[in-house]
Amino acid sequence: MLIQVRSPRRRAALLAATTCALLIVSGTAVAAGTPGTGSGADDAARAWSVDLADVGADDAGVRASGDGLRLDAATPAGTSVLVDVRGRYADEGPDSWTEWVPAGTPLPVAARTVQARVTLVGDGEASPVVREVTLTPETKRSRSLQEVEARPTSGERAYTVYATREGLVGGTTANGHVITSRDHFVALPSRRGLSSNNSGSYSVRVCAASTGRCAYAPVWDVGPWNTTDDHWNASGTRQSWADLPQGKPQAQAAYQDGYNGGLDGFGRRVANPAGIDLADGTFWDGLGLTDNAWTTVTYLWTGSGPKGVVRTSGGPLTVRSGPGTGNAAVGQAGNHANVVIECTATGTTVTGYYGTSNVWNRIGPGNWISDAYVNTGSSGPVAPAC
């Protein structure tokens, strides 16, 4: 499906990026549709206008006014508007989406549920008002939704990436989350993989060979160094720096090879090769790191297969080496992390956020969590036995 945006308007959220000099507004809204004939009249009938008066929990730093959506008075003004869309994978769990792509770009799958996001980039000179967003499907769907929404099973992309600690406790991330002490999230240098606050649509597994531990965390911030460097994507779809090898962040190339004259996308001298920032809890507690380090980062949304969202009543969930509480702790999974469930086994009976269960989910090599803390959207196992 091709999505067309007319007269940018949408309820949205102002997000102050902690790693660059940008202020952005973003948010989501859901529209459901049924297969159409592909005719212009049919498409127009299924066009969807977003209700800007509904400023919800995923929106921050904006207010609805009589003529549209504006930035809060305390927030610097904006000068440009970016509109992105994404589609939902219906067969992979409650929070599984394609990456955000610019409006007007074909989605990688046809989808009955789409979301729109508006970003206002601020420089303090002007104050745009977002008044209307209309999404219109432009291509015929000749196959059933069941056929087009499923995708073949494939592995997630994983690359060696230098990780740094973000810190900035008390600051606000690019999705409006206020950073707490020993928080659990990560930052990637592209908004294409940015989850909304309290969502793990885009989550990663970060493993440190130096500690033998892995952490699972949602992507809640943009950075380090760049904001358009989706280095995990191939050159055909990578937003910027398409001449670099897939999986190599621009900052790494600038630092190691003098790429772009050793500068990042904002013209700053790159002081380290970082391609991911880790919140303090992810850095210290999840991975057990004491200094910046090379890690293996797996971009969990880039693969396919059943997924589940981790929830606890408080801190992160302990990841164990086997299906039971008697096995060694080998990492942590942060709240809202959307993890891939490779297979299941029976083990220690646990009472957790979603009730009592003796089912354990393997979410990575030697990494297990209790199903009692995982929302899969199903009352039974979603993956085969290990």
TORTI-75237 format. One record per residue (C-alpha): x, y, z. Coordinates in steps of 0.5 Angstrom, whole numbers, padded with zeros to 4 digits, always signed. Layout:
// TORTI-75237
XYZ...
//
This chain:
// TORTI-75237
+0000+0000+0000+0002+0007-0002+0000+0012+0003-0001+0020+0001-0001+0025+0006-0005+0032+0005-0004+0038+0009+0000+0036+0014-0004+0035+0021-0004+0030+0026-0004+0030+0034+0003+0029+0036+0009+0029+0041+0014+0034+0042+0021+0031+0044+0027+0034+0046+0033+0030+0043+0038+0029+0048+0044+0028+0043+0043+0033+0038+0041+0040+0037+0034+0038+0035+0027+0039+0038+0022+0034+0034+0014+0033+0035+0012+0026+0034+0006+0021+0035+0002+0016+0033-0005+0014+0031-0009+0008+0028-0013+0007+0022-0016+0000+0020-0019-0001+0013-0021-0007+0009-0019-0009+0002-0021-0004-0004-0022-0005-0011-0016+0000-0013-0021+0005-0016-0020+0013-0014-0027+0013-0011-0026+0007-0007-0019+0010-0004-0022+0016-0003-0028+0013+0001-0022+0010+0005-0018+0016+0006-0017+0017+0014-0016+0024+0017-0013+0024+0024-0016+0027+0030-0012+0032+0032-0016+0034+0038-0014+0028+0042-0008+0029+0045-0006+0023+0049-0001+0019+0053+0004+0019+0047+0004+0026+0046+0008+0031+0050+0010+0038+0049+0004+0040+0044-0003+0043+0045-0009+0043+0041-0012+0050+0039-0017+0052+0035-0014+0052+0029-0010+0046+0030-0004+0043+0034+0001+0048+0036+0008+0047+0040+0007+0049+0048+0009+0056+0050+0015+0054+0053+0018+0050+0047+0022+0053+0042+0019+0054+0035+0019+0049+0029+0021+0051+0022+0020+0044+0018+0015+0039+0018+0017+0031+0017+0011+0026+0016+0013+0019+0017+0008+0012+0016+0009+0005+0018+0004-0001+0018+0003-0007+0023+0005-0014+0022-0001-0018+0024+0002-0024+0025+0008-0023+0030+0005-0020+0037+0002-0014+0039+0007-0009+0038+0010-0011+0031+0011-0006+0026+0015-0004+0020+0020+0002+0020+0018+0009+0020+0018+0011+0012+0017+0018+0009+0010+0019+0007+0009+0017+0000+0014+0011+0000+0011+0004-0001+0011+0000+0006+0014-0006+0005+0008-0010+0007+0000-0008+0006-0003-0007+0012-0010-0006+0015-0007-0002+0021-0003+0004+0019+0000+0010+0024+0002+0017+0022+0008+0021+0026+0009+0028+0025+0016+0031+0027+0017+0039+0027+0024+0041+0027+0026+0047+0031+0030+0053+0030+0027+0058+0034+0025+0062+0028+0018+0060+0026+0012+0057+0029+0008+0052+0025+0001+0050+0026-0001+0043+0024-0008+0043+0022-0009+0037+0018-0007+0030+0016-0010+0025+0011-0008+0018+0009-0010+0015+0002-0008+0008+0000-0006+0009-0008-0005+0002-0010-0010-0004-0011-0010-0010-0006-0011-0016-0010-0009-0021-0004-0012-0023+0002-0010-0019+0008-0008-0026+0011-0003-0027+0005+0000-0020+0005+0001-0019+0013+0005-0025+0014+0012-0025+0012+0017-0031+0011+0021-0033+0018+0028-0030+0018+0033-0028+0023+0034-0021+0025+0040-0017+0023+0046-0016+0028+0052-0012+0028+0058-0010+0032+0057-0003+0035+0061+0001+0040+0057+0003+0046+0057+0009+0050+0053+0011+0056+0048+0016+0055+0047+0018+0063+0043+0025+0063+0038+0023+0068+0032+0028+0069+0033+0029+0061+0028+0028+0056+0029+0023+0051+0027+0024+0043+0020+0020+0045+0018+0024+0051+0021+0020+0056+0024+0023+0062+0030+0019+0064+0030+0016+0071+0036+0013+0075+0039+0006+0072+0034+0007+0067+0033+0001+0061+0033+0004+0054+0037+0005+0048+0039+0011+0043+0040+0009+0036+0042+0015+0031+0035+0015+0027+0028+0016+0028+0026+0010+0023+0027+0006+0029+0024+0010+0035+0019+0007+0039+0014+0011+0042+0014+0012+0050+0012+0006+0054+0013+0002+0047+0018-0003+0045+0016-0003+0037+0023-0002+0036+0028-0006+0041+0035-0009+0041+0039-0014+0044+0046-0012+0046+0051-0017+0048+0058-0015+0051+0063-0021+0050+0067-0018+0056+0062-0019+0061+0058-0025+0058+0051-0022+0059+0046-0019+0054+0041-0014+0055+0034-0013+0052+0031-0006+0051+0027-0001+0047+0029+0004+0043+0027+0011+0046+0032+0016+0044+0036+0018+0038+0043+0019+0037+0049+0018+0039+0052+0023+0034+0047+0023+0028+0040+0023+0027+0039+0020+0020+0044+0014+0020+0040+0008+0020+0046+0004+0019+0043-0003+0020+0039-0002+0013+0042-0004+0006+0044+0002+0002+0038+0001-0002+0034+0004+0004+0039+0007+0008+0037+0014+0009+0044+0017+0009+0051+0015+0008+0049+0010+0003+0056+0008+0001+0058+0005+0008+0058-0002+0009+0051-0004+0012+0052-0005+0020+0057+0001+0020+0055+0007+0023+0057+0013+0020+0061+0016+0027+0065+0009+0027+0067+0011+0019+0069+0018+0021+0073+0016+0027+0076+0010+0024+0077+0012+0017+0076+0019+0017+0070+0019+0013+0066+0025+0012+0073+0029+0014+0072+0026+0021+0066+0030+0022+0058+0027+0024+0052+0030+0020+0052+0036+0024+0059+0038+0022+0062+0036+0029+0069+0032+0030+0067+0025+0032+0071+0023+0038+0069+0016+0039+0066+0011+0034+0059+0010+0038+0053+0007+0034+0049+0006+0040+0048+0010+0047+0045+0006+0053+0041+0008+0059+0045+0007+0066+0041+0001+0068+0042-0002+0061+0049-0001+0061+0051-0002+0069+0046-0007+0071+0044-0011+0064+0051-0011+0061+0055-0010+0067+0059-0005+0064+0064-0001+0067+0066+0003+0061+0064+0004+0054+0065-0002+0050+0064-0006+0043+0058-0010+0043+0054-0014+0039+0047-0011+0037+0041-0015+0034+0036-0010+0032+0030-0015+0034+0025-0012+0029+0029-0013+0023+0027-0021+0023+0020-0024+0023+0017-0029+0028+0013-0029+0034+0014-0024+0039+0012-0021+0046+0013-0015+0050+0016-0016+0057+0012-0013+0063+0014-0013+0070+0011-0009+0076+0017-0005+0077+0025-0006+0075+0027-0010+0069+0026-0018+0068+0032-0022+0070+0034-0026+0064+0037-0033+0066+0041-0038+0062+0036-0044+0062+0028-0045+0064+0028-0044+0071+0030-0039+0077+0035-0044+0079+0039-0042+0073+0045-0037+0073+0043-0029+0071+0046-0027+0065+0042-0021+0063+0036-0017+0064+0030-0015+0060+0027-0008+0061+0020-0006+0061+0017-0006+0054+0022-0009+0051+0019-0013+0045+0023-0020+0044+0023-0025+0039+0021-0032+0042+0025-0037+0039+0022-0043+0043+0019-0045+0049+0020-0050+0055+0017-0052+0062+0021-0050+0068+0020-0047+0075+0013-0044+0076+0013-0037+0076+0007-0032+0078+0009-0025+0074+0005-0019+0071+0001-0024+0067-0001-0029+0072+0002-0036+0074+0006-0040+0069+0011-0046+0068+0013-0044+0061+0019-0041+0059+0021-0037+0053+0028-0037+0050+0029-0030+0047+0036-0031+0045+0042-0036+0045+0042-0038+0052+0037-0033+0054+0031-0035+0058+0025-0031+0061+0019-0033+0064+0012-0033+0060+0009-0030+0066+0012-0023+0064+0011-0023+0057+0005-0021+0053+0004-0025+0046-0003-0023+0045-0004-0030+0046-0007-0035+0051-0002-0041+0049+0005-0042+0047+0006-0038+0040+0013-0042+0039+0015-0049+0038+0018-0053+0044+0025-0052+0044
//
